[in-house]
Amino acid sequence: MVSRIKVLLLLPLRVIALLCCTGFLYLLTNVNVKITPAVQKGNELKLQINKNAFVLPVTTAPPTMPKNINNNVVVKVMFHFGRTGHQLKDIASAVALTKIMGSSWMLATPSRKFTKEIISIQDIATNKSICCGNDWPIIHFDETRWSGFESYAAFEEYVNQKVPVRARNLCVKVSNSWRIQMHNLFSWEKNGFVSNGTYEATRKHIQNAVTAKDHNLYWNDTDDPGVTRVVVHQRRGDLSRQSKTMGKFHILMEKITEWHKGKLAFHIITEPKNSEDVFKNGCKFPQRPGVSCIVSTRTLAQDFGAMFSSDILVVTSSSLSTWAGILGEQTTVYWMPNLNYKNTGNLKSQSNGKLKSQFFSVCEHPPKFKCLNIVGNKTVECGCS
């Protein structure tokens, strides 16, 4: 009698187990999932999906990079050359790395040689008291990657080749323009390779370091709350003299006066050198009543602050205005990747590839970014192909 009761009690459990196994087998046969060799690593299961390997935790958490470190990893950003926009890329790459890899990966305070005009350096560190131990092994992420990684699989392979499987404490030095571009991070999250919220966590981390800086970041050219503030960046100071694009920007600026009703205050930001054409012709576009326009060049912090805090931003082929668009809270950021951004004079010609290779894809970008092409005197939305 007792044995019959045990059988009856165990029967539902066997049925449930059979159903679960059947469901799992259905998943494997219908979702194109293949288990790779050495499937079990701790509490994680290694899977292969669409030829892009990633780790699927046993929990319901989104996929993320495998964490091979038993204790702490400290990431140090070494000094890089380049102006403010490039230095922000170096810092952001290290921030993104720590966000992807998890809580055991921490970011130390970057080198003081980085620009300090627009960011609070100490607020970049994820743990202000952490530093590499004298006896910690050091690995270098130092392969130049101007455009970041072509795929998440390439990034994963790179990290797994560098990071020791059984390291307890580790010091990672990021240098030589090793980059995880923000558009890489956005695409990886959208396609499920990194946890949801990784892009925004990285963006907010850097944004907080910007707003923590003791300077006036915010627009102060008008106190009228009814004015929509439009900032247009014109890069002129270094080798990327872009005077040939002025007419195209004028076409977009005129369209903005049609698309956005009410009072508009245009503020064209440029640089002290090589900007004669901007001061002379910058505001010479068709304007309706209620539209004003000024051209100025001020300190780096003031110029970045105007772009950062604008309502509408028009970026050029510039890391600085691109970062203002990423970090700011504008309602709209317009970018035109296919303009012929070239130098003038006898300087070496530079193609427009810089903006396209270091910015968001026309198919994958945050909603506030609007990609446009200028065809004749018309604006046409970028096609996704």
N, C-alpha and C positions, 0 to 999 in steps of 0.2 A: 504493500500500500504506500509506504513511504517513498519507494523508488518510483512509483507511478506519479506521485505528486511532484517529485524532482523533475521528471521528464516533462510534465505539463508546464512547470515553471520555466524550464530552460528552452522550451520550444519557441516562445516569442522572441527570445534573444537570438536564437539561431536564424529565425526568419529575418529579423532586423539586420543581422550581420550579412546574410545573403543579399538582401536588398542593397545594402551599402556597397558591397563588393561589386554587384552588378552595375550600380550607378557609376562607380569609379572606373570600371572597365569601359562603360559607355563613353565617359569623358575622355579616356585615353584614345579610343578609336574614332571619336568624332571631332576632336578639337585639335588634331595634329600636334599632339604632345608626345615627346619621346624621352624616356628616362635615360640619362647618360650613365656611363660606368661610375662606380664609387658614388652611388646616389645619396648616401647618408653622410652628412657632416654635422656632428653635434645635433642640434634640433632643427637643422635646415635640410631641405631636399633640393638637390641640383636638377634642374629641368632644362630641356632644350626646346624652345618654341620659335618657329620661323627662323631658324639658324642664328638667333641672337640669344646667347646664354645669359641668364640672370638667376638670382636666388629667390626662390619662393619659400618664405618662412612657413613653418607648420601652422603658425597662427594665421589670422585673417589679415594681417598687415600687408600693405602693398609691397611689391618686389623692390629690393634695394641691393646695393653691393654687398658681397660677402665680407664679413668682418673677421679678419684673421688675427687681430691683436687681442691679447689676453688682458692688457691693462691700458696704457695711455699712449697715444700718438700725438706729438706736438708738431704742428705745421708752422714753418717760419718762412715769411716772404722776404727774399733777399732783394737788394737794390737792383732796379732796372733803369735803363735809359728810356727816354721818351717823355712826352709832356703829360699833363694831368690825366687826360683820357686814357692813355696807355697804362699809367700807373694804377688807375682805378681798375682796369682789366686784370692786372696782376693781383691786386688785393681781392677782387671778386672771385678770381679763379681759386684762390686758397679758401675763401669763405665757402664757395660751392663745394669744394672737396670735402670740407668738414661736415657740411650738411648731408651730403650723399653718404658718407662713410659711417656716420652715426656718432653717438655721444662719447665714445672713447677717443674720437679725433677732435683735438682742440687747436685753436689758432692763437699763436703767440702774438704779441704786439709787433707789427711790421717795423722795418728799419725806419729810423727817424729821417732818413734821406728822402723818403717819399714826400710828396707835396702835402703841406699841412694847412693850406689856405682854405680848403673847402671841406675837409674831413677832420674829425677828432680821432687822432691816431690811436689813443688808448682805448677808445670805444670799439675798435675793430676786434680786439682780443676777445675770444669766447670765454677765457678764464684768465683774469688779469694777474693771477699769481703763478701761472704755470710757465715753466721753461724747460728746455731740454736738459737732461742730466748729463754730467760729464762723461759717464760711462755708457751712454745710450748709443746704439748703432745709428749711423746717419745714412739715409738714402737721398738721392737727388732726383727731383722731377725737373729736368733741365733741357729737354728737347724742345726746340723752338716750334711753337704751334700758333702762328698768327691767327688762324681761323678756328682754333680749337680742334675738336675731334670730329671726323667725318661720320662717326656712328658711335652708339653706346657700346657696342661690342669692342670697338677699337680702344675706347677708354678703359673698359673692364680688363681687356688683355694687357694694356699698358700697366695698370695698377697691380694686377696679379703677378706680373713678371718682376715688378720692383719690390713689392712688400713681402718680407719673409713670412712663411706660413705660421711659424711658432714664435714670432717676436713678442716679447712681453712689453717692453717700452721702446719707443722708436722716435727718431727725430727726422722729419721730412723737410727738406729745403727746396722751395720752389723758386726757380730762377730762369733766366734766359728766355723770357716770353713764353713760358709754358702756360697754356691757356685752356680753361673751360669757358667758352663764351656763353653769355646769357641766352643766346638763341639755341645753343646746344642744350642747355638745361631745360629750357621751355619745351623743346621738342621731345626730349627724353621723358619728361613728366607726362606730356600729352599722350605719348605712346606706351606709357606704363612701365618704363624701365627704372624710374626712381619714384619714391613715395610721393603721393599727392601733397602739395604744399611746399615742396622743396624749392621751386623757383621763387615763390613769394617769400619764403623764409630767408632766402639769400638776399633778395631785393630789400626786404625790410631791415635786415641786419646792417647793410651798407647805408640805407637811408637814415637809420637811427644815428649812425656815426656822422652823417652829414648834418642832421638837425641838431646834434649835440654840440657842434662847433659854436663857439661864442662869436658869432658874426650875424649881420643882418642878411638872411638869405632871401627875404621876401620882397616882392615888388613894392616899390614906394614912389612910383611916378604919378600915381593918381589915387585919390581917396574916394572916388566916385564908385559906390558899390554896384551901380548899374552898368558899368563898363566891362566889356569882355576884353581881356588882355591877351594880345597875340604877339608872341616873340618869334622873330625870324633870325636865324643864325647865318652869318656870312663869314666864312673862314678866309682869312687873308694873311695872317702873320708869318707862317712858316712856308715850307715849299709848296703847299697846296693853295696856290692863288687861284681862286675860282671865279674870276670876273666874267668869264664866258657864260656863266649860268644865270647871271642877274636877270635877263629878260624872261627866262623860264620861271624864276621865282615871282616875278611881277604878275605873270599869268595866274599863278596859284593864289597870290595875294588878292587879286581882283575877284577871283572866284570865292574866296573866303568872305569877302564883303557881301556876296550874293547869298551864300549858304547860311551865314550867321547874321541874323537881323539884330537891330538895335545898335547901340553905340559900341564902336570898336576902337581900341587904342593899339596901334601897331608900334612895336619897339624892335628896331633892327640892331642886333648885337654884332659888333665886329671887333677888329684889333687895331692897335695904333699904327702898325706898319702895313704898307701896301694896301691901304683901305680908301684911297682917294676916290675911287669909283663908287664906293658904297656911300660915302658922305655926299657926293655930288648927285648920284642918281638913285639912291636907295628908296626914297619915298616917291619917286616919279612913276606911280602906277595909278590907273583910274580909281578915283575915290568918290564915294557918295557922301551926302550930308551925314554927320554923326560919326565920321571916321577921321582919326588923327594918326599921325606918323612921326616918329623921331628916330634918329640914328645916334648911337653912342658907343663909346669904348671906355670902360672903367676898369676897376680891379678885377682880377680873376674871380674872386668871391662874389662881387656884385653882379658880374655878367652871368656867372653860373646860377646865382640866386634868382635873377630875372627869368632865366629859362626854366629853372626848377619849379618856380611858383606861378608860372603863367597858366592861363586857362587853355590856350591853344599854343602849340609849339610847332614850328617848321624847322626841321633839322637839315643840315647839309652833310657833306661827306666829312664828318668830324666825330671823333670819339667823344669829345666834350659834350656837344649838344645831344648826341645819342644817349649818353649817360644821364643827362638832365631829363630826357624823355623817359628813360627806364625808371629812374628814382623818383621823379615828380609825380604829382597827382592830377595832371592835366586831364581835361575831358577828351581832347583829341591831340594826337601827334601825327603830323603829316611827314612822310618821307618819300623821296623820288630817287630810287636806286639807279635808274637808267639814264640820268643826265650825264653829259660828257664833262665830268669833273676833272679838268686838266689845268696844268700850270700855264702861266703866260710868260713872256720874255724868253730868255735863253736857258731857262732851267729845264731839267729833264722832264719829259712829259709823264704824267701819271694818269693811268686809266681810272675808270669809275669802279673797278673791281673792289677797291678798298671798302666802300660802303656796302656793297652787296655781300662780300665774304665775311664781314664782321657784324652784320646786322641780322635782323630776323628774316626768315624765309617769307616770301609773299604768300605762302600757303599756311604757315604756322607762326602766328604772332598774337600778342595780347590784343583784346578787342579795341582798345583805344588807339592803336596804331593804324593809320590809313595809308596804304601804299598807292601812289599815283604815278602815271606817266603823262608827259606833256606831248601831245600830238598836235602840231600846228599851234593854234591859239586855244586849244581845248585841253581839259584834264580828263584822263581816262583811268579808271581803276585798274590796278595791276591784275592780270589774269593769273590764276593758279594752275601751273602745269607741272 
